[in-house]
Amino acid sequence: MTTPIVLSLGELLWDMLPSGKRAGGAPVNFAYHAMKNGTEGWAISAVGEDELGDELIAKANEAGINTVIQRNAWPTSTVEVALKNGIPEYTIVKNVAWDHILYTRQLIDVVSKADAICYGTLALRSPETHATITELLKHAKPGAMKFFDINLRGDHYSKELIEELLGYATVFKINDEELLLLRDMFDIRGTSGEDASRWFIEEFNLDYVILTAGSAYSTIISRKGESSTVDTPHVTVNDTVGAGDSFSGTFTARILLGDSLSEAHRKAVNTAAFVCTQAGAWPEYPATMPDYLAEAGK
């Protein structure tokens, strides 16, 4: 079996944490953890022609992420991250390099080889990158997983954008807070999490919907009728930056490598728990990953 290629489209940035700057960006976090779980991780983004951009490219390469990074005259992205009880709050600077990703033949070639592609709403806030990413998604090879991790940030989204991106997706990931907003947006108020997930599967012809609820639980429902719900193990939290992305990247990698839905789900939960115990979104993995679910008797 050839190693699956997992590709992220969108923001690559510095998370400016109280403890200092750390490389991040939800799509690239996804690619990192997909790579750590047995796939070939790739990231398409843009950084500035500045020292922060140099450092960010070096950090991604050092982490083992394959990158196709454009350089342009806009500044490398930084995000101010304030932690409240370990939970991040983001202040996202506008008009940065990844707002201006150019549509090129090189990007098309990379996308056309990917077995899974991850994208979210944030990178599509600008017309230029919006046009590039939506055109690139049209070049995904038949059968490729297209993982839409909605990742709502500030006011950088709309119903029209969410519907457009759902139209490309085969997998849709949301958290419980985002679902509250989507229930109103799509007029599915009063539905349970499971019923809302099934509604999205049917309405947008999805293979999976993933609903995460932080420290409580996560549920994955498939078009085939399978479902898996796992209680979140309680760990000593350092910070939760990148935990959701690590869940997504691990799940994607394990499904591509042949795990069952329940096996992939458990590994995704376990990875996210590990990331919560670490600082930043790209922690080095231990030689043997702790089994937090087994420790919790789950």
Buried (B, 14 or more C-beta within 10 A) or exposed (E): EEEBBBBBBBBBBBBBBEEEBBBBBBBBBBBBBBBBBBBBBBBBBBBBEBEBBBBBBEBBEEBEBBBBBBBBEBBBBBBBBEBEEEEBEBEBBEEBBBBBBEBBEEBEEBBEBBBBBBBBBBBBBBEBBBBBBBEBBEBBEEEBBBBBBBBBBEEBBEEEBBEBBBEBBBBBBBBBEBBEBBBEBBEBEEBEBBEBBBBBBEEBEBBBBBBBBBBEBBBBBBBEEEBBBBBBBEBEBBBBBBBBBBBBBBBBBBBBBEBEBBBBBBBBBBBBBBBBBBBBBBBEBEEEBBBBBEEEEE
